[in-house]
């Protein structure tokens, strides 16, 4: 593998890990933001990626309990991949939005 391939796949893995992280932390945006910062420190290319900006938008929308901003961030996330979001990602994001709307999030 070349460095370029590794760099791009690392960003994808971080993105997937952070989406899965939403389900595990049960909407704890503080932990989510801290782990996002940790990944930024581990992968310099991730800092300037669109993926990081979308994840930050998701975290901020969750923190603010802003379901419209969360939906917009999800739509932006869907555009990151040419094939759209995977089923497991959609499931996690829909569950987070439901919790947000039901005021179950921390």
Secondary structure, 3 states (H helix, E strand, C coil): CCHHHHHHHHHHHHHHHHHHHHHHHCCCHHHHHHHHHHHHHHCHHHHCCHHHHHHHHHHHHHHHCCHHHHHHHHHHHHHHCCCCCCHHHHHHHHHHHHHHHCCCCC
